[in-house]
Amino acid sequence: MQLSGKASIRGALAAITATLLGSGAVHAEGDNRVESSILLYSEVNRVQAAEGIFSLTRALKGARLFNARITLDGLTGASPNGATISSHVQTFTRASGSGSYSVKPGEIPLDNTFKDTRYSLDGSLTQPLDRLTSAVFGAHLSTEHDYTSLGTNIGLTRDFNRKNTTVSGSAAFSHDLVRPLGGAPTPLTPLAAATNDDGGGEREGVDGEEGRGSGPGMGKNVFDAVLGLTQVLDRKTIVRVDYSFDHTSGYLNDPYKLLSVVQGPSASDPGEPVAYLYESRPGSRAKQALYAEIRRYIGGHTVDVSYRYFWDDWGIKSQTVDLHYRLPLTAGHALEPHFRWYRQTGADFYRTFLVDGSSLPAHASADYRLAPFHAITVGLQYFFPIQQGMYLSLGVEYYRQAGDISPPPSSFGVLSRHNLFPDMDAAMVRLGFSHDF
């Protein structure tokens, strides 16, 4: 289920493995490199993920550089479906409409049918245009049982000031096709009753077509652009500044997320759900971000500090501070502690719940990814050489996420007695390999 939490999880996985695969690294002319990584990700009582990446960079004639990357990842476990806690047993229809699952009183409703496998292929070609200018052309294909993405990208870099200043620009476009299990639900309509209760999970076409996306596909278009400036300040300091813009239009709902409609404060059982509605999001989203990074070589150690400020027209604003400290050891070994801090505001249409009898808003979602929350990540990575040009790396990280205010001030009845955004903890272990030849 691409949209039921997997987009954000895979975004985190991509960020984590980027350092293993040398994203943005500059290869000298004639360098060839093979890189691979394995990542294991585990949330406490929630999602489990495994990801493998293989990358090949090959120098071609004319100082051209070719890169190909294959990604395979699998996700399984339980993900919040957006409904609120209740003091009674809650039963939800599965996405396919066949079967149901139940949640115990006092527990956050988790959809335990969360399962999918994704295959992804990326390729790029770097072409020098002259001594100071180069262009990059790339393509991307990603597929899973209910989601397909096909895209292309182009980039241009130009060196100035004796190659102490680099200006870059890139643009990417992709067309995604969503094929939700059971078809795309109409926004803000009630969750349908199950046709039968088979007790099974949502599968990925294990038996024939069962569990595959069904109905007509829902499309969305994604356009990205990035402008960047990298400046060498002195022999030990490099500064990088980026501005990015992203515009997405089309089907942006998560077809597997719900909102609870609860009894009002003066009702006989305030806060208890009486219905569940499918979420509704705007049909477009514009995102912008400013990013600044400084790398400083200090007494044999390297300090890398970055700050990112993000905002969009859904009302979300976020700040990210990232710190890496590389400590060289003997014989080419190195340790790299890592700390990351993140905080975001909620979307304008984020609602923990809706109240029975009130008029429905045009857009509403209880997806925790759109809520106000903060998070920290701490980790440690160890690099060690195997032989000349061949390295292994082993890293561990811990992630903790918490809601800014829970229960929210608007809560009442049973809702005021529970944490509607419970803390989420995750652990990550990753192994990387690189070989220059």
N, C-alpha and C positions, 0 to 999 in steps of 0.2 A: 504494500500500500504506500505508494510514493508520497502521498501528502499527509499521512497520519503520523507526523513526527519525523519521518525519515529525511526530509529535506534538510532540516536543521541539524540532525545527527550527522548526515553525510557532509554537510558543510563543516562541521567540527572535525570530522575525520580528515577531510581534505586539508584543512589548516594544519592539523597535527603532522600529517605525513609529508607536507610540503618541504619541511626542513630536511627530511630524510632524502628526498629526491632532488634537492638542490634547486628548487623553483627560483627562477630569476638569476641563477648562477651564470657567470660568464665563462665560457670554455675557450681556451686558447686555440688558435688555428691548428688543426691537425690532431686535436684531442678526440678520442673516442671514449665513451663511458657507458657502462651497464650499471643500472641501479635497480634495487628491489627492496620491498619492505612488506612486513606482515604486522598488522595491528589488531589487537584484541581490546574490545571496549565493553564494559559491563556496568550498567546502572543497577543499583540495589533494588531488587524485586521488580525491575522493569525491563528495559530493552538490553539485549545482548547483540553484539556486532563483531564481525570478523571481516577484515579487508586485506587483500593482497594486491600489490602494484608491481609491475615490471616496466622499466623504462630503458630505452636504448637511444643514445645520442651518437650520431655518426658524422664525421667530417667528410665532405664531398669535394670534388674538384671546384676550383674557383672560389675557395674559402667559404663555400656554402655549408650549412649545418642542418642535418635532418634529425628530428626527434619523434619517436613513437612511444606511446604509453598505453598499456592495457591495465584495466582495473576490474577486479571482481570482488564484490562484497555481498554479504548476507546479513540480514537482520531478523531477529525473532524476539519474542517476549511480549510484554504488556505495555500499552501506552494509554494515557488519560484520554477518554473520549469526549471530555468537555462538560459532562453532566456533574451536578453537585452531589454532595453527601446527603444521605437520608437516614432516618432512624428505622427505616423498613428495608426489606430486601428489594432491590431494583433489578428488573429484567429488561434486557435490551436485545433488539433484533440484530442479527448479523448483517453485514453489509450486503451480502448476496440476497437477503430476504428469506433465506432458508436456515432455520435454526435460531437459537438465542443463547445468551450467556447471562448469568446472574451475579450480582454484587452484594456482599454482606452489609448489614446495617453499620453505619459509622465509617465506611471505607470510601476512599476516592474511587469512582468508577474507572476501572482500567479495562480496555479491550485486549483480552489475551490472545486474539487472533492475529496479532501483529507479526507478519512473516513475509519476507520477500528476498529475491536475489537480483542483483543488478550486474550487467556487463557494460563496460565502457571502453571506448577506443578513441584516443586523441593523437593527432599528428600535426607536425609543423615543419616548415622549411624556412631557414634564415638565409636571406640572399643579400650580400653586399651590393650596394648601388654605386658607391665610390669609396674612397679611403676613409671617409668619416661618416658615411650614411649606410644603414642597412634596413631591410624590410623583412617582416615575418608574416608568413601566410599559414593558416591553420584550419583544421576541421575537427569536429567532435561528433560522436555518436554514442548514445546511451540508451539502453533498453532494459525494461523489466516487464512483468506480466500485465501491469495496468498503466504504464507510462513509457513514452518514447521521446527522446530529445535529439534533434539534429541541428548542428550549427556550424558556423564558419567565423573566422576572425582574421584581422589584418593589423599589423603594427609597423611603426616607423620610428627609428632612433637616429639622432644626429649628435655628433660630438663637436664641441667648441673648446676654445681656450686651452689649446694643446692637450685636448682630451681630459681636461679637468672638469668640464661641464658636459652633461649629457641631457638632452631634451628628448622625450619620448611621447608617443601618442598611439593609442590602439582603439579598435572598435570591434565589436562582436555582435552577431545576430544569431538567434536560435529560434526554431519553431518546435514547440512541445505539444504532444498529443496525450491527453488524459483519457483513460477508459476505465472509469470506476466500476468496481464489482456491483452488479445490480443496476448499472446505469447511473447517470448523474442525477441526484435528487433535486427537486425544486427548492430553492432557498426558503427558509422559514416555514416549511410545511412539516406536519407531524411525522415522526418516525412510525413507519408502518408496522403492524403486527407480524410476527413470524408465521410462515406457512406451516412449518413443522419444527420440532426440536430434535435435531439429530445428534446434538452434543459434540459435533465435530468442529474443527477450526476452519478458517478460510485458507484454502490451499492454492497453490500456484499451478493449476492444471495438472496435478499429479495423476488424476484419473480422467483422461480425455480432456475436456474443456472446463471441468469444474474448477472454480476459483479464479478463472481468468477474467480480465476486464470485459464487460459486456456493454451492449448498446453503442450508439454512435459516439465517436471520440469527441472530446471537447478540447479545442485548441487554445494556445496562448503564444504570443510572440514576445521575445525578450531582446532588448537592445541595450548594449553596454558600451561605454566609452570611458577611457582613462587618459589623463594628461599627467605627465610626470617630469620632474626635474631632479637630477642627481648632481651634487656638487662636492668636489674634493676641496676641503678647507685647508688642510695641511697634510703632511706625510702620515699622520696618525688619525685623521678624522674625516669621515664622509657623512654628508647629510642628504636625505632624500625626502621630497615632498610630492604628493600625488593628490589629484582631484578626480573623483569618479562619479559617473552618472549612469543610472540604470532606469529604463522605462519598460514596464511589463504591462501587457494588455491582453484581455481574453478571459479565459476561465481561471479565476484565482481562488475559488472556494476550495476548502478541503472537504471532499464529499463524505468523509468518515467522522467528521466532528459534529457534536451536538450542543444544544443549549437546553438547560432545564427551565421549564415554566413552573414556578412555585406558587403556593398559596400565599396571599398577602398577609400583612401583620395582624389584621383583625379577623382573619379566618379561623376556623376551628383547629387547624393544624398548621400554623404559620411556618413557612420555609420548606414544607414538604412538596416534592414535585408532583404535578398533575399531568404533565405532558413533556415531550422532548421534541425540539424542533431542529431541523438542519440549519447550519450556519449560513450567513449571507455576508459576502465581502464585496467591496467595490470592484468594478470591472477593469480598473487600471491602477497602477501604482508607480510613482516616480520616487526614486531613491538617490540621495547624494551623500558623499562622504569626503572628508578631508583627512589626509594621512601624513604624518611627519615621523621620520626616523633618523636617529643619529647613531653612528658606530664610532667608537673611540678605542684606540689601542693604548693601553696603559700598563707600562711595566711588564710586557709579555702577556698580559691578559686582554681580552676583548669584551667590551661592554656594548650591548645593543639595546637601546631604549626607543620605543615607539608609542605614539598616541594617535587614536583615530576618533573622529567625531562624525556621527552619522545622523541624518534626518530624512524623513520622507513625508509625503502628503497624506499619509494615514495618521499622522500625529505622533509617530514614534521618533524618539531621539535617544541616542546611545553614546556612551563614551567607553573607550577601551584603552587600557595602559598595559603594555607588554614589555617585559624585561628579561633579557638573556645575558648571562655572564659566563664567558668561556674561559676555563682555567686549564692551561696546558700542563701536562704532567711529563714524565720522562719518556723517552723513546717513542714520541709521536702520540702518546695517549693524551686524552683530554676529558675533563668533566664540564658539563654545562647545566647549571641550575636555571630554572625557568619559573617566572611568576607572571600571572595575567589577572587583571581586574576588569570587570565588566559591569555596567549598569545601564538599564534602559527604562524609558517611560512606556506606558501602555498606548495602544492604538485608540483613536477617538471612539471607535465602535466596539471596543472590548467591553464585554458584560460578563460578570461572573454568573448571572442568572437573569431571567425575565420574570416579571410578576403577573400572575393570572389576572385578567380583566383590564390590564393596561394596553394601550395601543402599541402595535408592533413597530419598531424602528425600521428604517430602510435597510440598515446593515447592522449585524450583530454577530459576535463570535466570542466563545469562551475558551478558545485555544490558548493554552498557557504561554505559547511562544509570542503572543501579542500582548501579554500582560506586563505590568511593571515588575521587574525583578532585578536582582543583582547576582553575580557569580564570581568565584575565584578559581584559578587553576594554579597548582604548584607541581613542579616536576623536576626530575633530574635525568640527564642523559649522559651516557658514557661512550666515548669514541676510542677505538683501539685498532691499530694497524695489524693486518695479517702478514702482508709483505709489501714490497714497493708498489704503490699505486692501488692497493686493495685495503679497504677498511670495513669494519663492522661497527654498528652502533646499537646500544641497548638503552631504552628509556622507559621510565614509569612516570605517570602523572595521576593526580587526584583532582577531581572537579566537584565543586559544591555550588548548588543553585538554590536560591530562596526568594520567595515573594517579598516585595517591599512592605505591603500591608495585608495581613491576613489573620483573622477574617476582616474584610473591608468594613468601613463604618456603616454601609448601607445594609449589612446583614441583620437578620432578625430570626426569631424562632430557633429551629434546629441549626440553621446556618451560622448563628452567632456562637455556637458552642464548639465549632470545629475549625481547624486550619484548612481553608479552602485552597491554599497553595502550599502544600507540604514541601519541606526541603527535599532536594534530590541530590544523591551522591553517586559519583561514577569513578571507576578506576580504569586506567589505560596502560597497556604494556605494548611496546613496539620494538621490533627488531629490524634494522636496516643494513643493507650491504651495498657497497659501491666499488667499482673496479675501472680504473683508467687504463686504456691500452692503445 
